[in-house]
Amino acid sequence: MAARKHQNGSAAEVEAAFYDALNRADLEALMALWADDEEIVCVHPGGPRLIGHRAIRESWSALLEHGGLQIRPSQLHETHNLMSSVHTVIEGVTAASGEPAHLIATNVYVKTPKGWRIVLHHVSVAPGPVPVDPRAQILH
């Protein structure tokens, strides 16, 4: 259902639906956002490169079996044209220790006959404190 809602939307709307599905542990909604192409790719932090729907679905199923991930994307940097959009975001998460942590994700979207769809999700562990967005306004 979530994919239909975003069928004619933007890549940003698909990205919002992606993180919403992760936070709700909704595997069906999550997988509906991926392109139909079997060349789709997903790389989880410290994990191998996964190619194709089956491998990606199995990995998300294992990650979501205990519930949602509670990831908060921020600091979007976007490069796009008519047919593709590349987003990098800082993913705010809670570490096993309970401390806030962050990851860096690259999400690539392509415009398909069914609307914008994910073709790549690649996440890596980010060193140090959460970076400050130089474009963010500082309130005094």
Number of C-alpha atoms within 10 A of each C-alpha: 9 17 23 13 11 21 18 16 13 16 25 16 15 25 21 14 19 23 19 20 20 21 16 16 21 19 19 14 19 22 19 16 25 25 22 16 13 12 12 19 20 25 19 18 14 9 12 9 12 21 16 17 19 10 15 19 17 13 16 18 15 9 16 17 11 9 12 17 17 16 17 15 19 13 16 16 12 15 11 13 9 7 11 17 20 18 19 20 18 22 24 17 17 15 10 8 7 8 8 12 18 22 18 19 23 19 19 24 26 21 18 16 9 14 20 28 28 29 22 22 19 18 21 16 14 16 11 8 9 15 11 8 12 8 7 8 7 6 4 3
